[in-house]
Amino acid sequence: MPADRTSTTAHNSPGTALVVGASLAGLMTALTLSRIGVHVTLLERSDDTGRTGAALHVQDGLLERITGLPAGHVPQPLAPGIQTWFAVHGALRAAIAASPLIDLRQNTTVRKVGQDAQSAWVLTSDKQRITADIVIGADGHRSTVRRHIAPEHPDATFAGYVIWIGIAEEPAIGARRWPPDVAFLGDNDNTLLGYPLPGADGSLAPGSRRLGWAWYDSSRNGLLRSTGSVDGSVVRHSLMPSGIPNPTYRELATQARELFPSPWNNAILDSIDRRAVIGTPIAEYVPTRLAQGRAAIVGDAAHVPTPMTGSGFAESLYDAEALADAVAEAGCTAPALIDYEGARLRSARNLVQSGQGFSRSFARRAA
Ligand SMILES: Cc1cc2nc3c(=O)[nH]c(=O)nc-3n(C[C@H](O)[C@H](O)[C@H](O)COP(=O)(O)OP(=O)(O)OC[C@H]3O[C@@H](n4cnc5c(N)ncnc54)[C@H](O)[C@@H]3O)c2cc1C
């Protein structure tokens, strides 16, 4: 088995870290750690990650805050406000590429985590052993690192509904009036969250904008189970466009016409026509711990709230910042990770619990 010790630390460097998962939480964590001098090896199982539809609220000066670079010096600027997952991911990836302290390794799947008094390591599916001072799990709602940290409570739980998400281009929608803001629509059994978005080039000019939509639906749990998307109480995977049966597309189109006003129904119908819809079964996870020795978890690995909270991304940012603050004080050590847990656990628990009231009543209504 090849052994790989991550970059040797400079004399007074805070140390080395392995970050598992290079989606938004992992990218932000790698950047905040590298900003304070940590050498980061970032391990991502896919060659690239993608999620259509999800839209995130971006705080003003986000990249400057994470990287420590002055305004005008970040490689790919990101406007504040509502942005697509892709826009945020692209800007963070550009910042990662520009950082000499971050080594991004794609196509690397972590299978196991281990540690002793001196170091922590991961074992990958291609039988590498990669070692550093600490291991940070940013590996999402089905986290492998969480199994090491909280083996007694490893899984997020299915919340009882799916969210259908998509994005439609303005010319395809033919809207007479463009929605000025985020909209909440629907009846008790179907909630639609709609959000106006800039075009793919960042433009807000009429004619090049987009509408994103997220449709909360608790009436299709049978489909989720028959496709293996949900197994027992565990969410296994999203339904990708080609995995959604044609009869389901047709039913959704009929319902969209009945339930939602223009231009939102047009945006949904356009996404359905293009078969550009993803169904994500929603999971929730209330953490009992965020760290164990030289390993810790951030982002959706640490806390999985319903997207109705609209806060998963912001909380991932706070995790990344709190972790870097703790490491700046105590280096890449177990005590630093205990401090990180102390700073974040209560807030992480509150976040998830704040959404569980919605989830329980929404799932029950249509059960
Ligand atoms: C449908 C939907 C809508 C959402 N809407 C909002 C919203 O409106 N506002 C908001 O703030 N948040 C929202 N969120 C939540 C938000 O997207 C996340 O909280 C945020 O992006 C952080 O995700 P993450 O990086 O922790 O996890 P993920 O995005 O799940 O990324 C985990 C990464 O780890 C990699 N990985 C997993 N296992 C391994 C392994 N063993 N080895 C190597 N790599 C691995 C994966 O490939 C992936 O790249 C939404 C989420 C969903 C599902």
The ligand as a Tripos MOL2 file, in Angstrom:
@<TRIPOS>MOLECULE
LIG
   53    58     1     0     0
SMALL
NO_CHARGES

@<TRIPOS>ATOM
      1 C1        -31.9700   20.4380   -3.0720 C.3       1 LIG1
      2 C2        -31.1150   21.2920   -2.1790 C.ar      1 LIG1
      3 C3        -31.3690   22.6440   -2.0800 C.ar      1 LIG1
      4 C4        -30.5760   23.4480   -1.2360 C.ar      1 LIG1
      5 N1        -30.8570   24.7730   -1.1250 N.ar      1 LIG1
      6 C5        -30.1470   25.5250   -0.2760 C.ar      1 LIG1
      7 C6        -30.4300   26.9060   -0.1110 C.ar      1 LIG1
      8 O1        -31.3620   27.4420   -0.7130 O.2       1 LIG1
      9 N2        -29.6500   27.6340    0.7440 N.ar      1 LIG1
     10 C7        -28.6260   27.0670    1.4410 C.ar      1 LIG1
     11 O2        -27.9230   27.7760    2.1900 O.2       1 LIG1
     12 N3        -28.3300   25.7680    1.3260 N.ar      1 LIG1
     13 C8        -29.0650   24.9840    0.4920 C.ar      1 LIG1
     14 N4        -28.7690   23.6710    0.3810 N.ar      1 LIG1
     15 C9        -27.6690   23.1090    1.1970 C.3       1 LIG1
     16 C10       -26.3160   23.4980    0.6330 C.3       1 LIG1
     17 O3        -26.2600   23.2250   -0.7690 O.3       1 LIG1
     18 C11       -25.2140   22.7540    1.3860 C.3       1 LIG1
     19 O4        -25.4220   22.9280    2.7740 O.3       1 LIG1
     20 C12       -23.8490   23.2740    1.0380 C.3       1 LIG1
     21 O5        -23.6820   23.2740   -0.3630 O.3       1 LIG1
     22 C13       -22.7280   22.4760    1.6810 C.3       1 LIG1
     23 O6        -22.7040   21.1870    1.1220 O.3       1 LIG1
     24 P1        -21.4200   20.2740    1.3810 P.3       1 LIG1
     25 O7        -20.2930   20.8010    0.5650 O.co2     1 LIG1
     26 O8        -21.2220   20.1290    2.8430 O.co2     1 LIG1
     27 O9        -21.8690   18.8390    0.8680 O.3       1 LIG1
     28 P2        -22.0530   18.2610   -0.6040 P.3       1 LIG1
     29 O10       -22.4870   19.3070   -1.5590 O.co2     1 LIG1
     30 O11       -22.8980   17.0500   -0.4600 O.co2     1 LIG1
     31 O12       -20.5900   17.8230   -1.0360 O.3       1 LIG1
     32 C14       -19.9350   16.6970   -0.5260 C.3       1 LIG1
     33 C15       -18.7440   16.4130   -1.4400 C.3       1 LIG1
     34 O13       -17.9990   15.3350   -0.8910 O.3       1 LIG1
     35 C16       -17.6860   14.4060   -1.9200 C.3       1 LIG1
     36 N5        -17.5610   13.1080   -1.2590 N.ar      1 LIG1
     37 C17       -18.5310   12.4290   -0.6040 C.ar      1 LIG1
     38 N6        -18.0430   11.2940   -0.0930 N.ar      1 LIG1
     39 C18       -16.7270   11.2480   -0.4260 C.ar      1 LIG1
     40 C19       -15.6980   10.3180   -0.1640 C.ar      1 LIG1
     41 N7        -15.9200    9.1930    0.5310 N.pl3     1 LIG1
     42 N8        -14.4540   10.5690   -0.6550 N.ar      1 LIG1
     43 C20       -14.2140   11.7110   -1.3750 C.ar      1 LIG1
     44 N9        -15.1760   12.6410   -1.6420 N.ar      1 LIG1
     45 C21       -16.4080   12.4100   -1.1610 C.ar      1 LIG1
     46 C22       -18.8770   14.4910   -2.8750 C.3       1 LIG1
     47 O14       -18.5580   14.0220   -4.1640 O.3       1 LIG1
     48 C23       -19.1560   15.9920   -2.8520 C.3       1 LIG1
     49 O15       -18.3630   16.6880   -3.7830 O.3       1 LIG1
     50 C24       -29.5370   22.8590   -0.4660 C.ar      1 LIG1
     51 C25       -29.2770   21.4880   -0.5780 C.ar      1 LIG1
     52 C26       -30.0680   20.7050   -1.4160 C.ar      1 LIG1
     53 C27       -29.8080   19.2190   -1.4820 C.3       1 LIG1
@<TRIPOS>BOND
     1     1     2 1
     2     2     3 ar
     3     2    52 ar
     4     3     4 ar
     5     4     5 ar
     6     4    50 ar
     7     5     6 ar
     8     6     7 ar
     9     6    13 1
    10     7     8 2
    11     7     9 ar
    12     9    10 ar
    13    10    11 2
    14    10    12 ar
    15    12    13 ar
    16    13    14 ar
    17    14    15 1
    18    14    50 ar
    19    15    16 1
    20    16    17 1
    21    16    18 1
    22    18    19 1
    23    18    20 1
    24    20    21 1
    25    20    22 1
    26    22    23 1
    27    23    24 1
    28    24    25 2
    29    24    26 1
    30    24    27 1
    31    27    28 1
    32    28    29 2
    33    28    30 1
    34    28    31 1
    35    31    32 1
    36    32    33 1
    37    33    34 1
    38    33    48 1
    39    34    35 1
    40    35    36 1
    41    35    46 1
    42    36    37 ar
    43    36    45 ar
    44    37    38 ar
    45    38    39 ar
    46    39    40 ar
    47    39    45 ar
    48    40    41 1
    49    40    42 ar
    50    42    43 ar
    51    43    44 ar
    52    44    45 ar
    53    46    47 1
    54    46    48 1
    55    48    49 1
    56    50    51 ar
    57    51    52 ar
    58    52    53 1
@<TRIPOS>SUBSTRUCTURE
     1 LIG1         1 GROUP 0 **** ****
